[in-house]
């Protein structure tokens, strides 16, 4: 089942996800590797590479 907005998350959960995405962007801009970003943000490497952090 697909959700129209935010994957069924609350506003607070969407805001938290967006903060994590912004952190990932900053790490990419700093030249960090995907696996290091994933470890720091406690998500999978695949999530980092796909941008679905």
Steps between C-alpha positions, in 0.01 A plus 500: 500500500630844411434812700443832329719707734791398720451125508239514775721695739387767740612859454762456774635182339520670159688791657746260666555319169565830324760600764682171438489560124652845549779351711569248223518780241750690714713187535494438123603859437789451742616204290423221746441146376154342498589234756635761742187713462280195555688406816482854638126531429425141603334406171587253226753580230233432240273763656782753480580414138134517395440825686217346699660556835 
